[in-house]
């Protein structure tokens, strides 16, 4: 497509302070007072802008990756991703690569005149919401399990099932447990 050539890539870090402290379940024993993300912006020759966010080293993106992808067709996403992986630190740069791919896909959606989700999940216009408020019409709840033992996690699910009965589906996110360093991980 004309105009889909990459004119520039720029990256910078945005920091946000929380109004209070956070003790995240996915990082036991730590306390967070803020967060940060790296913003990646890709501009095409015709002025279209794609944005992605994640982690990564903005200096590597600006100094190493930007010259690698300048002039490339932004619609050739997979070859650009391979170029970045091969030229900017291999899979060690995966968080940066994912955010840059997000910016490229944002460009593709904008070029097609569609919201970002549409090229990826064209089969539905609705996404099921979940919350612990059955009285407000929600029909699903999500639990984040991270107890000291699996037995405690199972007890938590059983307690919720007993409380809500069959009125709600229970989803479980166990990705914050059983990692090295998580209390009780084996």
Secondary structure as GFF3:
##gff-version 3
##sequence-region A 1 186
A	DSSP	beta_strand	6	22	.	.	.	ID=ss1
A	DSSP	beta_strand	32	44	.	.	.	ID=ss2
A	DSSP	beta_strand	49	54	.	.	.	ID=ss3
A	DSSP	alpha_helix	58	60	.	.	.	ID=ss4
A	DSSP	pi_helix	61	65	.	.	.	ID=ss5
A	DSSP	alpha_helix	66	69	.	.	.	ID=ss6
A	DSSP	alpha_helix	77	87	.	.	.	ID=ss7
A	DSSP	three_ten_helix	90	93	.	.	.	ID=ss8
A	DSSP	alpha_helix	94	112	.	.	.	ID=ss9
A	DSSP	alpha_helix	116	120	.	.	.	ID=ss10
A	DSSP	three_ten_helix	134	136	.	.	.	ID=ss11
A	DSSP	beta_strand	140	144	.	.	.	ID=ss12
A	DSSP	alpha_helix	150	164	.	.	.	ID=ss13
A	DSSP	three_ten_helix	165	167	.	.	.	ID=ss14
A	DSSP	beta_strand	169	173	.	.	.	ID=ss15
###
